[in-house]
């Protein structure tokens, strides 16, 4: 049995979950999110927990067991507390600012890059830190990855956009004046 699928999802206070034949809907203080339920996984609400039971031991059901539990946990956590992703902008003249629903990035190109933030994702800039927040983990991660792709960090000086927890493997560069 799946180690992750065996664990139940605890429902925090203020979060309600509605389970239908093909959808799981969670409502909480941050809003509402919906997830399509896999056919091979049965989701039951017992007391203040969600329990995941697979219909058989076939390969598709085993593969979806832990996945459904993880996606539902992200759903519940998203509507209760939300998610946050932090990006660090390093480089001389590199900066970001929020204008309405757009993020304007100056990353050393001849033009500023305007990135329209997806629905449900908010951005905040604090010096060289870009903080993205939202309740949909998948949309938040996709937005962060897209912003990082505009100027990925380079290994010589470490300039670019990187995740706050990311470690850049630095390279030495050219050795100056090595004689023969």
N, C-alpha and C positions, 0 to 999 in steps of 0.2 A: 504494500500500500504506500501511496505517496506520503512522504514525511510532512510536506507542506499541506497537502490536502487533508490530512488527518486533523490538523489544528483548526479549531473553531474560530470564527471572527466575532470578537466581542463588540457589541453595539454600544457606543458611548451615549451619555445622556443627551437627549434632544435629537437623536437620529432615529428616523423610522424607515423601515425597509418594506417594500411591497414586492412580492414574488408572484409573477404570472407564469403561464405556460412557456413563454419564450423571452421574457424580460425580467430584469432585476432593477428596481428603481429605488434609489436612496434619497431621502430628503433630510436636510439638516440646516444648521444656522447659516452656512455659506451658500446654500442653494440646493439644486436637485441635479442628479446625474443618472443616466440609464445605461445598462449593460445588457447585451444580448446573451441569453443563457445557452450553454451548450446542451445538446439533446441527451448526451450520455451522463450528465451530472444532475442529480436531484439536489435542490437547495431547500432546506427546511429551517424554519425559525423556531427554536426551542428556548424558552425563557428569554434571556437577553443576548442570545448568541445565534449565529448562523452556522448550520452544520451542512457539510458537503458529502454526499454519498454517490458513488458511481454505480451505474446500472449493471455493469459486468466487468470482467478483468481483461477485456480486449485492449489491444495497443492504443486505439484512439481514445478510449475512456481513461486509460491510465495516464496518457499524455495530457488530457484536458483537466484531470482532477486537481492537480496543484495549480495549474494556470487559472482555472475558475476561482479558486480560493484567493489567489494573489490579486487578481483583477477586482474581485469583490471587496477585498480588504482595502485596496487603493480607492475604490468608490466610497466606502464608508469613511476612510480617513480624509478624503478630499472634501466631502460635504461637512465634516465636523471641524477640522483644523486647517485644511488646505495644505498645499505644498509650496516650497520655495527653492529656487535655484540661483546660486550666486556665480557671477562671472567677473573676472578681473581683467581690466584693460591696461596693458603695459606698452609703453612706447612714447617717445617725444612727440607731442602734438596729437596723440590718440585720445579721443574723448567721445562721450555719448551724452545725448540729452533726449528727453521725452517731450514731444510736441503733439498734444492731443492723443490720438490713438496710434501715433507713429513713433518710432525710435530712430533718431538721426545719429549716425555713427560717422566720425571722422577717423579713418584708419590708415592714413598715409597715401591714399589714392588721390587722383586729381579732382575727385568729386566726393561729396558726402553721400553716404549710403542711407536711403530711407527704407526702413523695414516696418511694414504694417503688422502690429501685434495681433495675434489670433484672438478670436472671441474668447473671453474668460481669462486672458492672461494680462496681468498688469506689470508695469515696469517702474522701477525707481532707481535713480542714479545718485550715488554718494561718492564723490571724488572720483576715484578710478574703479569703483565697484558698481556693477550693474546687478540689481536684484530683481529677479522675475518671480512673480507669485501667481497662483491660481489654484483652482480645485481639481482640474483635470490633469493628472500626472503625465499622461501621454502627450497632450497638446503642449504642456509646459516643457517637457524634455525635447520635443521636436523644435520648438521655438528657440530654446537655448542652443541646440546643435546647429541650427541654421545661422544664428548670430555668430557662433564660434567659427563657422565655415567661411565667413567673410574675410577673416584674417587669422588663420590658425597660428599658434605660437611657433616661432622658429627656434632652432636649437642653439644658435650662436649667441644671441643677446637676450633671447626670451621675449622678444617683442610680439605682440598680438593679443588675441582674446583667448583666455583660458578659464576653465572651471576653477573655483577657489581651492578645491581639494586636489587638483591635478598637479603632478610633479613633472617638470620639463627636464628631460635628459639633456644636459648641456654638452656641447662639443668644444674642443680646444680652439679650433680655427687654424689659420696658417701659422706655421712656425717661422718666425722672422729670422733671416740671415743664417740659416744652417749651412755651414761650410762643407766642402767635400772632403 
